[in-house]
Amino acid sequence: LGMGGEVLSVIFLLFAGKLFFTALSFGSGAAGGIFLPMLAVGASLGALYGTAAARFTGVDQALVVNFLIVGMAGFFAAVVRAPITGIILITEMTGSFTHLLSVSFVVILAHVTADLLRARPIYDSLLLRMLRKCDGAVSVGKILLEGTVCPGSPLDGRRLREASLPEGCLLVSIHRSGEEILPNGDTLLSAGDRIIALADGGRARRIREKMLDLTGVCTPEKHLWE
């Protein structure tokens, strides 16, 4: 193939097609990864830029492969936000230190640019999406949560029927001075009580946060809900 507009069109179609189908495949929820597709998208983007530079600015066509390599590294660093990993990965893939300086420069530039644009790293975004999905689930079973009533907290000195426990949470046991108390509506809670609650697994994170607000914060080893 020559260096005409047809080549640029083909590379652009490859880039756009790979980007579109990667987003479509991953967005469908099907099992798979995005690591190799990210490298492929970055490589096609670098090749597109290098081919355009060779056509319009007179850059040597043999240098297009260099643009391809730094394109992979830059795209990976911007999306994953792992510059050192990107540098080592591309160096290992090429099997040479020839491009180390240029790859390092592009990776750092891509990382800084993504930070300035406040773009969230891809794996952080996926984690947040997964947590939101879990919070919206109807149920994923029941789990036990434990915590301690701290002095001056909303539950200290309050009867159980007066406590505004979060929805999906049931208080099943109270440990006080080495004794276990089976709670009822008239049970008076007091500071130091170790309480055990049965919670809907699908709402576990929200229930933990609400119960921590109700029991208050004691010493680190006492207040943490698990």
Buried (B, 14 or more C-beta within 10 A) or exposed (E): EEBEEEBBEEBBEBBEEBBEEBEEEBEEEEEEEBEEBBBBBBBBBBBBBBBBBBBEEEBEBEEBBBBBBBBBBBBBBBBBBBBEEBBEBBBEEBEEEEBBEBBBEBBBBBBEEBEEEEEEBBEEEEEEEEEEEBEEEEEEEEBEBBBBBBEEBBBBBBBBEEBEBBEBBEBEBBBBEEEEBEBEEEBEBBBBBBBBBBBBBBBBEBBBEBBBBBBBEBEEEBBBBE
